[in-house]
Amino acid sequence: MIYLDYNATTPIDKEVADTMLPFLYGHFGNPSSIHVLGIEAKREIEKARHQVADLLNASVDEIIFTSGGSESNNTVLKGVAHTYKKKGNHIITSKIEHPAIINPCRYLEKLGYEVSYVKVDELGLVNPTDIEELINDKTILVSIMHSNNETGTIQPIEEIADICKKNGVLFHTDASQSLGKVPIDVKNLNVDFLTVAGHKLYGPKGIGALYIRTGISIEPLIHGAGHEKGRRAGTENIILEVGLGKACEIARINLGNNVIKENTDYFYKRLVENFGDIIHLNGHPDKKLPNTLNVSFIGFNGHEILDKLDDVLASTGSACHSGMTTISPVLSAMGVSADIGRGAVRFSLGRYTTREEIDIVVEKLTNIIK
């Protein structure tokens, strides 16, 4: 089996799993307890929080643990909406966001909030000027993803942040897909909130984190006891939190490694050499994640290609319903035609992808296409 769907999820790194194991059998204390087991558990959680903060160049107090990217996103959107409702009811996001942003926004619209969905260009980029033109005196939050999960296109986050600061508007970015692949520095990005998802960077599923800039306080999504300094109730999941911490530590160490980008470039070069004009790149050719290759096989159906790619796991850029194939909302928002979009396949490489695997996939694709 050749796994080329790392943007969907990643396998748990062995070092991460080894770090988690002792907490399955031994260190079971409640971090809120004042006895020795509780103190030990609390110490390990704070170590994990340091590891997450170090990867983001954040202060430790700015990191709260959540159950994953969806909870982090919901916390920001609903928390800001509730906390700042006296100031305004307008939120800005983009048309290519993950459903964990789009669907909470749809929910808030039902409650009377106004949401503007900014367009993207043919490469999947948001124009910061478009956001500035949408901001008004009722705007309380802008939420734009750091990179797109389908195309890998990286957004001009720093420019958007400058616009938000100039207009006194809070800014959130979902960096779930970017963390561990490209450097993420919250101070340079100048964001107010940033979302982390553990299973996207070789950590366990069901764990994430949320960066909240010092000085900002929003209504919690989950109410209860005063965990996470009152920002997220619920007894801490120490097993998953130490896993996320270790995953972040490993990611920080590996950031300078260019092997994945070199393999992705090699893969694209081989596809172009083999298929020429049949291949169409979806997304920005340069401003993108180093592991993501979204290509359309023009004149073909992405689903049919994947069905014939025995033992190769990847994703398509379309959905099939009742025999009809529709392209993804992301490609549609980019203006990709139906003929090109139907042939889209997303290959996302990872830490364990080899050149030999890429050559095998290219050979299989050659047999299918030609």
C-alpha positions as CSV (number, residue, x, y, z in Angstrom):
1,M,0.0,0.0,0.0
2,I,1.3,3.5,-1.0
3,Y,-0.1,6.2,1.2
4,L,-0.3,9.7,-0.5
5,D,-3.1,11.2,1.6
6,Y,-1.1,12.9,4.3
7,N,-3.3,16.1,4.1
8,A,-6.3,13.9,5.3
9,T,-4.3,12.5,8.2
10,T,-0.9,11.3,9.2
11,P,0.2,8.1,11.0
12,I,1.4,8.6,14.5
13,D,5.1,9.0,14.7
14,K,6.7,6.1,16.7
15,E,8.4,8.6,19.1
16,V,5.0,10.2,19.7
17,A,3.4,6.8,20.4
18,D,6.3,5.8,22.7
19,T,5.7,9.1,24.6
20,M,2.0,8.4,25.0
21,L,2.3,4.7,26.2
22,P,3.3,5.3,29.8
23,F,0.1,7.4,30.3
24,L,-2.1,4.5,29.1
25,Y,-1.0,2.2,31.9
26,G,0.7,4.2,34.7
27,H,0.5,8.0,35.0
28,F,-3.3,8.2,35.4
29,G,-3.6,11.1,37.9
30,N,-6.0,13.9,37.4
31,P,-4.0,17.1,36.8
32,S,-6.4,19.0,39.1
33,S,-5.5,16.8,42.1
34,I,-3.1,18.2,44.6
35,H,-1.4,14.8,45.5
36,V,1.7,13.4,43.8
37,L,-0.1,11.7,40.9
38,G,-2.0,14.9,40.1
39,I,1.2,17.0,40.3
40,E,3.0,14.6,38.0
41,A,0.2,14.8,35.4
42,K,0.1,18.6,35.6
43,R,3.8,18.8,35.0
44,E,3.6,16.6,31.9
45,I,0.7,18.7,30.5
46,E,2.7,21.9,31.0
47,K,5.7,20.3,29.3
48,A,3.4,19.5,26.3
49,R,2.1,23.1,26.3
50,H,5.7,24.4,26.1
51,Q,6.4,22.1,23.1
52,V,3.3,23.5,21.3
53,A,4.2,27.1,22.1
54,D,7.8,26.6,21.0
55,L,6.7,25.4,17.5
56,L,4.5,28.5,17.2
57,N,6.9,31.0,18.9
58,A,4.1,31.7,21.3
59,S,4.0,32.2,25.1
60,V,3.0,29.2,27.1
61,D,0.0,31.0,28.5
62,E,-1.3,31.6,25.0
63,I,-1.9,27.9,24.3
64,I,-5.0,26.0,25.3
65,F,-5.7,22.4,24.4
66,T,-8.8,21.4,22.5
67,S,-10.2,18.2,21.0
68,G,-8.9,19.2,17.5
69,G,-9.1,21.7,14.7
70,S,-12.9,21.8,14.6
71,E,-13.3,22.7,18.2
72,S,-10.6,25.3,18.0
73,N,-12.3,26.9,15.0
74,N,-15.7,26.8,16.7
75,T,-14.3,28.3,19.9
76,V,-13.0,31.3,18.0
77,L,-16.0,31.9,15.8
78,K,-18.7,31.4,18.4
79,G,-16.6,32.9,21.2
80,V,-15.9,36.1,19.4
81,A,-19.5,36.3,18.1
82,H,-20.8,36.1,21.7
83,T,-18.2,38.3,23.4
84,Y,-18.2,41.1,20.8
85,K,-21.9,41.1,19.9
86,K,-22.4,44.6,21.3
87,K,-19.7,45.9,18.9
88,G,-21.1,44.2,15.8
89,N,-22.3,41.1,14.0
90,H,-20.2,41.0,10.9
91,I,-17.6,38.2,10.1
92,I,-15.4,37.8,7.1
93,T,-14.1,34.5,5.8
94,S,-13.3,33.0,2.4
95,K,-15.1,30.7,0.0
96,I,-12.4,28.0,0.2
97,E,-12.4,27.4,4.0
98,H,-12.6,24.0,5.6
99,P,-16.2,23.0,6.6
100,A,-15.0,23.5,10.3
101,I,-15.1,27.2,9.4
102,I,-17.9,27.4,6.8
103,N,-20.5,25.4,8.8
104,P,-20.1,27.4,12.1
105,C,-20.5,30.5,10.0
106,R,-23.7,29.2,8.5
107,Y,-24.9,28.5,12.0
108,L,-24.1,32.0,13.1
109,E,-26.0,33.4,10.1
110,K,-29.1,31.6,11.4
111,L,-28.6,33.6,14.7
112,G,-28.6,36.9,12.8
113,Y,-24.9,37.4,12.2
114,E,-23.8,38.6,8.8
115,V,-21.0,36.6,7.1
116,S,-19.1,37.8,4.0
117,Y,-17.4,35.1,1.9
118,V,-14.4,36.7,0.1
119,K,-13.5,35.3,-3.3
120,V,-10.2,33.8,-4.5
121,D,-8.4,34.1,-7.8
122,E,-7.6,31.2,-10.2
123,L,-4.6,30.2,-8.1
124,G,-6.7,30.0,-4.9
125,L,-5.3,33.2,-3.4
126,V,-7.3,35.7,-1.4
127,N,-6.7,39.4,-2.3
128,P,-6.1,41.3,1.0
129,T,-7.7,44.4,-0.7
130,D,-10.9,42.5,-1.1
131,I,-11.0,41.9,2.7
132,E,-10.3,45.6,3.5
133,E,-13.1,46.7,1.3
134,L,-15.5,44.3,3.1
135,I,-14.6,45.6,6.6
136,N,-17.1,47.9,8.2
137,D,-17.9,49.3,11.6
138,K,-19.8,46.1,12.5
139,T,-16.9,43.7,11.6
140,I,-15.7,41.8,14.6
141,L,-13.6,38.9,13.1
142,V,-11.8,37.9,9.9
143,S,-11.0,34.2,9.6
144,I,-8.8,33.0,6.7
145,M,-7.0,29.7,6.5
146,H,-3.2,29.7,6.4
147,S,-3.1,27.1,3.6
148,N,-5.7,25.2,1.7
149,N,-6.1,21.5,2.4
150,E,-6.9,20.7,-1.2
151,T,-4.5,22.8,-3.3
152,G,-1.9,23.7,-0.7
153,T,-2.0,27.4,-1.6
154,I,-0.7,29.5,1.2
155,Q,-2.6,32.8,1.9
156,P,-1.0,36.2,2.5
157,I,-1.7,36.1,6.2
158,E,0.7,38.8,7.3
159,E,-0.9,41.3,4.9
160,I,-4.4,40.4,6.0
161,A,-3.3,40.7,9.6
162,D,-2.0,44.2,9.0
163,I,-5.3,45.3,7.5
164,C,-7.2,43.8,10.5
165,K,-5.0,45.5,13.0
166,K,-5.3,48.9,11.2
167,N,-9.1,48.5,11.4
168,G,-9.3,47.2,14.9
169,V,-10.7,43.8,13.8
170,L,-9.7,40.4,15.4
171,F,-8.0,37.9,13.0
172,H,-8.0,34.1,13.1
173,T,-6.2,31.7,10.9
174,D,-6.6,27.9,10.7
175,A,-3.1,26.6,10.4
176,S,-4.0,22.9,10.8
177,Q,-2.7,22.0,7.4
178,S,0.5,24.1,7.5
179,L,1.9,23.3,10.9
180,G,5.0,21.1,10.7
181,K,5.3,21.7,6.9
182,V,6.2,25.3,6.8
183,P,7.5,27.7,9.6
184,I,4.6,29.2,11.7
185,D,5.5,32.1,13.9
186,V,2.5,33.8,15.5
187,K,4.5,36.9,16.2
188,N,5.5,37.4,12.6
189,L,2.0,36.5,11.3
190,N,0.5,38.9,13.9
191,V,-2.6,36.9,14.3
192,D,-5.0,36.9,17.3
193,F,-6.0,33.3,17.1
194,L,-4.5,30.2,15.4
195,T,-5.8,26.7,15.1
196,V,-3.7,23.5,15.5
197,A,-4.8,19.9,14.8
198,G,-2.7,17.0,16.1
199,H,-3.4,14.4,13.5
200,K,-2.1,16.6,10.7
201,L,1.5,16.5,12.1
202,Y,2.0,12.9,13.1
203,G,0.2,13.2,16.4
204,P,-2.9,11.4,17.6
205,K,-6.5,12.2,16.5
206,G,-8.9,13.9,18.9
207,I,-6.4,16.5,20.1
208,G,-5.6,20.0,19.0
209,A,-4.7,23.4,20.4
210,L,-5.7,27.0,20.0
211,Y,-3.4,30.0,20.2
212,I,-5.1,33.1,21.8
213,R,-3.0,36.2,21.9
214,T,-2.3,37.6,25.3
215,G,-4.9,40.2,26.3
216,I,-7.8,38.7,24.4
217,S,-10.6,36.9,26.3
218,I,-13.5,35.3,24.7
219,E,-16.5,33.2,25.9
220,P,-15.6,29.5,26.2
221,L,-17.2,27.0,23.9
222,I,-17.4,24.5,26.7
223,H,-18.4,25.6,30.2
224,G,-17.6,23.7,33.4
225,A,-14.8,23.7,35.9
226,G,-11.9,26.1,35.6
227,H,-9.6,24.0,33.4
228,E,-7.2,25.7,31.0
229,K,-7.5,28.8,33.2
230,G,-11.2,28.9,32.6
231,R,-10.9,28.9,28.8
232,R,-11.9,25.3,28.1
233,A,-13.6,23.1,30.6
234,G,-13.1,19.3,30.9
235,T,-10.6,17.1,32.6
236,E,-7.4,17.2,30.6
237,N,-6.7,14.3,28.2
238,I,-3.1,13.9,29.3
239,I,-2.5,10.9,26.9
240,L,-3.3,12.9,23.8
241,E,-1.8,16.1,25.1
242,V,1.7,14.7,25.6
243,G,1.3,13.1,22.2
244,L,0.6,16.5,20.6
245,G,3.5,18.0,22.5
246,K,6.0,15.5,21.3
247,A,4.6,15.7,17.7
248,C,5.2,19.5,17.8
249,E,8.7,19.0,19.2
250,I,9.6,16.6,16.4
251,A,8.0,19.0,13.8
252,R,10.1,21.9,15.0
253,I,13.3,19.8,14.7
254,N,12.4,18.6,11.2
255,L,11.4,22.0,9.7
256,G,14.6,22.5,7.8
257,N,14.3,19.1,6.0
258,N,13.5,19.6,2.3
259,V,13.2,16.0,1.4
260,I,9.4,16.1,1.1
261,K,9.4,19.2,-1.1
262,E,12.1,17.6,-3.3
263,N,9.9,14.4,-3.6
264,T,6.9,16.5,-4.5
265,D,8.8,18.4,-7.2
266,Y,10.1,15.2,-8.5
267,F,6.6,13.7,-8.7
268,Y,5.2,16.7,-10.6
269,K,8.2,16.7,-13.0
270,R,7.6,13.0,-13.8
271,L,3.9,13.6,-14.3
272,V,4.5,16.5,-16.8
273,E,7.2,14.4,-18.6
274,N,4.8,11.5,-19.0
275,F,1.5,13.2,-19.7
276,G,2.4,16.7,-21.0
277,D,-0.7,18.9,-21.7
278,I,-3.0,16.3,-20.0
279,I,-1.7,17.5,-16.6
280,H,-3.1,20.8,-15.1
281,L,-1.8,22.0,-11.8
282,N,-4.5,23.3,-9.4
283,G,-3.3,26.0,-7.0
284,H,-0.4,28.3,-6.8
285,P,2.9,26.9,-8.4
286,D,5.1,28.5,-5.7
287,K,3.1,29.8,-2.8
288,K,2.0,26.4,-1.6
289,L,2.7,23.6,0.9
290,P,5.8,21.6,0.1
291,N,4.0,18.3,0.2
292,T,0.8,19.0,-1.8
293,L,0.2,18.2,-5.4
294,N,-3.3,18.7,-6.8
295,V,-3.4,17.9,-10.5
296,S,-6.1,17.4,-13.0
297,F,-5.9,14.7,-15.7
298,I,-7.7,16.6,-18.4
299,G,-10.3,14.5,-20.1
300,F,-10.4,11.9,-17.3
301,N,-12.3,11.3,-14.1
302,G,-10.4,11.5,-10.9
303,H,-12.6,8.9,-9.2
304,E,-12.1,6.4,-12.0
305,I,-8.3,7.0,-11.9
306,L,-8.2,6.4,-8.1
307,D,-10.4,3.3,-8.5
308,K,-7.8,1.8,-10.9
309,L,-4.8,2.9,-8.8
310,D,-4.5,-0.4,-6.9
311,D,-2.9,-0.1,-3.5
312,V,-2.5,3.7,-3.8
313,L,-4.4,5.9,-1.4
314,A,-5.0,9.6,-2.4
315,S,-8.0,11.9,-2.7
316,T,-10.0,13.5,-5.5
317,G,-11.1,17.1,-6.1
318,S,-14.7,16.1,-6.9
319,A,-17.7,14.3,-5.5
320,C,-19.8,11.6,-7.2
321,H,-23.5,11.6,-6.5
322,S,-26.0,9.4,-8.4
323,G,-23.6,8.9,-11.3
324,M,-23.0,12.7,-11.6
325,T,-19.5,14.1,-10.8
326,T,-19.3,17.6,-9.3
327,I,-16.1,19.4,-8.6
328,S,-15.2,20.5,-5.1
329,P,-16.3,23.9,-3.8
330,V,-12.6,24.9,-3.6
331,L,-11.9,24.3,-7.2
332,S,-15.2,25.8,-8.2
333,A,-14.4,29.0,-6.2
334,M,-11.1,29.1,-8.1
335,G,-13.0,29.1,-11.4
336,V,-11.7,25.7,-12.5
337,S,-13.9,24.4,-15.3
338,A,-16.0,21.3,-14.8
339,D,-14.0,19.5,-17.5
340,I,-10.7,20.1,-15.7
341,G,-12.1,19.8,-12.1
342,R,-13.6,16.3,-12.7
343,G,-10.1,15.0,-13.4
344,A,-8.6,16.4,-10.2
345,V,-6.5,14.1,-7.9
346,R,-4.8,15.4,-4.7
347,F,-1.6,13.6,-3.9
348,S,-0.2,14.7,-0.5
349,L,3.2,13.4,0.5
350,G,4.7,12.9,3.9
351,R,7.6,11.9,6.1
352,Y,7.5,8.3,4.9
353,T,7.1,8.8,1.2
354,T,9.9,7.4,-1.0
355,R,11.1,8.1,-4.5
356,E,10.5,4.4,-5.2
357,E,6.9,4.8,-4.3
358,I,6.5,7.8,-6.5
359,D,8.0,5.9,-9.5
360,I,5.6,3.0,-8.9
361,V,2.6,5.5,-8.8
362,V,3.8,7.2,-12.0
363,E,4.0,3.8,-13.7
364,K,0.5,2.8,-12.6
365,L,-0.8,6.1,-13.8
366,T,0.9,5.7,-17.2
367,N,-0.8,2.3,-17.6
368,I,-4.2,3.8,-16.7
369,I,-4.0,7.0,-18.8
370,K,-2.2,5.7,-21.8
